[in-house]
């Protein structure tokens, strides 16, 4: 299989960590849409949102998604990429979509343990656990609708990669 693999899910579900590990297991290239978007624009997500608002950021996100989609790529997407119907349809038609699903306490614990300087601005202004719960409540159905496979992302990265490979029926590269 050389179709791109799109990893979707909430902040803290492990898209980047799992994506990097998955690329080694199946000999694909790793791409993170947020990293590419920030490199191409020369601005952080927070700076783009401040300058152009969320609609401007979302438009850039769609352009980035399309530009990085290639065979043999594992693509870690931003948590909100599924908000645009065009992105959901594009990923489903142009690759395999894996929803890294984890419960709110796991996501909140990860985000609190590894705060990132370039992390996206808060979406709700609430404490992390409340924000994660609110955002996941709004987006879970869209993640599920978009995904070809749903994987429990609360396990260790190694276990999650194994679950993905099993779902995709891929043997690990040695």
C-alpha positions as CSV (number, residue, x, y, z in Angstrom):
1,X,0.0,0.0,0.0
2,X,1.3,3.4,-0.9
3,X,-1.8,5.4,-0.3
4,X,-1.2,8.2,2.1
5,X,-2.3,7.6,5.7
6,X,-4.0,10.5,7.3
7,X,-3.9,10.7,11.1
8,X,-6.8,12.7,12.6
9,X,-7.9,13.3,16.2
10,X,-7.9,15.8,19.0
11,X,-4.9,17.7,20.3
12,X,-2.9,15.3,22.5
13,X,-4.0,12.1,20.8
14,X,-0.5,11.5,19.5
15,X,-0.7,12.2,15.8
16,X,2.9,13.4,15.6
17,X,4.4,10.8,17.9
18,X,2.4,8.0,16.3
19,X,3.0,9.3,12.8
20,X,6.7,9.4,13.2
21,X,6.7,5.8,14.6
22,X,4.4,4.6,11.9
23,X,6.7,5.9,9.1
24,X,9.5,3.8,10.4
25,X,7.3,0.7,10.6
26,X,6.0,1.0,7.0
27,X,8.9,2.9,5.4
28,X,6.8,6.0,4.5
29,X,7.7,9.7,4.8
30,X,6.3,11.7,7.8
31,X,4.5,15.0,7.2
32,X,2.9,17.2,9.9
33,X,0.5,19.7,8.3
34,X,0.9,22.2,11.2
35,X,4.7,22.1,10.8
36,X,4.5,22.6,7.1
37,X,2.0,25.4,7.3
38,X,4.1,27.2,9.9
39,X,7.3,26.7,7.9
40,X,5.7,28.0,4.7
41,X,4.0,31.0,6.3
42,X,6.9,31.8,8.6
43,X,4.4,32.3,11.4
44,X,3.1,30.2,14.3
45,X,-0.5,29.0,14.4
46,X,-1.2,31.6,17.1
47,X,0.2,34.4,14.9
48,X,-1.7,33.3,11.8
49,X,-5.0,33.2,13.9
50,X,-4.2,36.6,15.3
51,X,-3.5,38.1,11.9
52,X,-6.1,36.3,9.7
53,X,-8.6,34.8,12.2
54,X,-9.6,31.1,12.3
55,X,-11.1,31.3,8.8
56,X,-7.7,32.4,7.4
57,X,-5.9,29.7,9.2
58,X,-8.4,27.1,8.1
59,X,-8.0,28.1,4.5
60,X,-4.2,27.8,4.8
61,X,-4.7,24.4,6.4
62,X,-6.7,23.1,3.5
63,X,-4.1,24.4,1.0
64,X,-1.4,22.7,3.1
65,X,-3.3,19.4,3.3
66,X,-3.7,19.2,-0.5
67,X,0.0,20.2,-1.1
68,X,1.5,17.5,1.1
69,X,-0.7,14.6,0.0
70,X,1.4,12.1,-1.8
71,X,1.7,8.3,-2.0
72,X,3.9,6.8,0.7
73,X,3.3,9.6,3.3
74,X,2.0,9.5,6.8
75,X,0.3,12.8,7.3
76,X,-0.4,14.1,10.9
77,X,-3.2,16.7,10.6
78,X,-4.3,19.5,12.8
79,X,-7.1,18.6,15.2
80,X,-9.6,20.9,13.5
81,X,-8.9,19.9,9.9
82,X,-12.1,17.8,9.9
83,X,-14.2,21.0,10.5
84,X,-14.1,21.7,6.7
85,X,-16.3,19.3,4.7
86,X,-13.8,19.7,1.8
87,X,-11.0,18.3,4.0
88,X,-13.0,15.4,5.2
89,X,-14.0,14.4,1.6
90,X,-10.4,15.0,0.3
91,X,-8.8,12.7,2.9
92,X,-11.4,9.9,2.5
93,X,-11.0,10.0,-1.3
94,X,-7.2,10.3,-1.4
95,X,-5.9,8.0,1.3
96,X,-6.7,6.0,4.4
97,X,-7.9,8.0,7.4
98,X,-7.1,6.8,10.9
99,X,-8.8,8.4,13.9
100,X,-6.6,8.3,17.0
101,X,-9.3,8.2,19.6
102,X,-8.4,8.8,23.3
103,X,-10.6,9.7,26.2
104,X,-10.7,13.2,27.6
105,X,-8.6,12.5,30.8
106,X,-5.8,11.0,28.6
107,X,-5.8,13.9,26.2
108,X,-5.8,16.5,29.0
109,X,-3.1,14.7,30.9
110,X,-0.9,14.7,27.8
111,X,-1.5,18.3,27.0
112,X,-0.7,19.3,30.6
113,X,2.4,17.2,30.7
114,X,3.8,18.5,27.4
115,X,2.8,22.1,26.9
116,X,4.1,23.4,23.6
117,X,5.3,26.9,23.2
118,X,3.8,27.0,19.7
119,X,0.6,25.3,20.7
120,X,-2.6,26.6,19.2
121,X,-4.4,29.4,21.0
122,X,-7.1,28.2,23.3
123,X,-10.4,27.6,21.5
124,X,-12.6,28.2,24.5
125,X,-10.5,30.1,27.1
126,X,-11.3,27.3,29.6
127,X,-8.9,25.1,31.5
128,X,-7.4,22.3,29.4
129,X,-9.6,19.4,30.6
130,X,-12.8,21.4,30.1
131,X,-11.6,22.6,26.7
132,X,-10.6,19.1,25.6
133,X,-14.0,17.8,26.7
134,X,-15.9,20.6,24.9
135,X,-13.9,20.4,21.7
136,X,-14.0,16.6,21.5
137,X,-17.8,16.7,22.1
138,X,-18.1,19.0,19.1
139,X,-15.7,17.1,16.8
140,X,-16.0,13.3,17.7
141,X,-18.8,12.7,15.2
142,X,-16.8,14.4,12.4
143,X,-13.7,12.3,13.3
144,X,-15.7,9.2,13.2
145,X,-17.5,10.1,9.9
146,X,-14.1,10.9,8.3
147,X,-12.2,7.8,9.5
148,X,-11.8,4.5,7.7
149,X,-10.4,3.1,11.0
150,X,-10.7,4.1,14.6
151,X,-7.8,3.2,16.9
152,X,-7.5,3.4,20.6
153,X,-4.7,6.0,21.1
154,X,-4.6,5.8,24.8
155,X,-2.1,2.9,24.6
156,X,1.7,3.2,24.2
157,X,2.9,4.5,20.9
158,X,4.3,1.1,20.0
159,X,0.9,-0.5,20.7
160,X,-1.0,2.1,18.7
161,X,1.3,1.6,15.7
162,X,0.7,-2.2,15.9
163,X,-3.1,-1.5,16.0
164,X,-2.9,0.7,12.9
165,X,-0.7,-1.8,11.0
166,X,-3.1,-4.6,11.9
167,X,-6.1,-2.5,10.8
168,X,-4.4,-1.7,7.5
169,X,-3.1,-5.3,7.2
170,X,0.5,-4.1,6.8
171,X,3.5,-6.1,7.8
172,X,6.2,-4.2,9.6
173,X,9.3,-3.4,7.5
174,X,12.4,-4.9,9.0
